[in-house]
């Protein structure tokens, strides 16, 4: 059986909690521009809040180092 693409990019923290990098999710979901994915992510945060959930329980802001390569 083929492994789910989301399982292949899943990360697990020291407490065993699963999480996904937004940059990796954007690629898997075929967003060509990360800024467009941020719009979708913000809508997901609003939906989370509107359903009575605490946003910070489901979304954690982090700063990732982005490496640029010359072409």
C-alpha positions as CSV (number, residue, x, y, z in Angstrom):
1,X,0.0,0.0,0.0
2,X,1.3,3.5,-0.9
3,X,2.0,5.8,2.0
4,X,-0.1,8.9,2.3
5,X,1.9,12.0,1.2
6,X,0.9,13.8,4.4
7,X,2.4,11.0,6.5
8,X,5.7,11.3,4.6
9,X,6.0,15.0,5.5
10,X,4.7,14.7,9.1
11,X,7.0,15.6,11.9
12,X,6.8,14.6,15.6
13,X,7.9,16.7,18.5
14,X,9.6,15.5,21.7
15,X,6.2,15.0,23.3
16,X,5.0,12.8,20.5
17,X,2.7,15.4,19.0
18,X,2.4,15.4,15.2
19,X,2.8,18.6,13.2
20,X,3.4,19.7,9.6
21,X,5.4,22.6,8.2
22,X,3.3,25.1,6.3
23,X,6.0,25.4,3.6
24,X,6.0,21.6,3.0
25,X,2.2,21.5,3.0
26,X,2.1,24.3,0.5
27,X,4.3,22.3,-1.9
28,X,2.3,19.1,-1.4
29,X,-0.9,21.0,-2.1
30,X,0.7,22.4,-5.2
31,X,0.7,26.1,-4.3
32,X,3.2,27.8,-6.6
33,X,3.3,30.9,-4.5
34,X,3.6,30.5,-0.7
35,X,1.9,33.8,-0.2
36,X,-1.3,32.3,-1.7
37,X,-1.1,29.4,0.8
38,X,-0.8,31.9,3.7
39,X,-4.2,33.3,2.6
40,X,-5.7,29.7,2.8
41,X,-3.9,29.2,6.2
42,X,-5.4,32.4,7.6
43,X,-8.9,31.3,6.5
44,X,-8.3,27.9,8.2
45,X,-7.4,29.8,11.4
46,X,-10.6,31.8,11.2
47,X,-12.6,28.7,10.7
48,X,-10.9,27.1,13.7
49,X,-11.7,30.1,15.9
50,X,-15.3,30.2,14.6
51,X,-15.8,26.6,15.6
52,X,-14.9,27.4,19.2
53,X,-11.4,26.1,19.1
54,X,-8.3,27.9,20.4
55,X,-6.2,28.8,17.4
56,X,-2.9,28.3,19.2
57,X,-3.9,24.7,20.1
58,X,-3.8,23.9,16.4
59,X,-1.5,26.5,14.7
60,X,1.9,27.5,16.0
61,X,3.8,30.3,14.4
62,X,7.5,29.5,13.8
63,X,10.3,31.1,11.8
64,X,11.9,28.8,9.3
65,X,15.2,29.5,7.6
66,X,14.6,29.8,3.8
67,X,17.6,28.9,1.7
68,X,17.9,30.5,-1.7
69,X,20.0,29.0,-4.5
70,X,21.3,30.8,-7.5
71,X,20.1,29.6,-10.8
